[in-house]
Amino acid sequence: MSTVSTWRQRRQASRTRRALERALFRAPGPGLRDELLTIANGR
């Protein structure tokens, strides 16, 4: 695996993690938070 592809994977993982954190923060209730975590853990 090249350095560039490793860097891209890390960038994508970081973006995904930040998006999940934003979604969890904005979730109106614990049910939706649980759904988001379930979906995220399924990846």
Secondary structure by P-SEA (a helix, b strand, c coil): ccaaaaaaaaaaaaaaaaaaaaaaaacccaaaaaaaaaaaaac
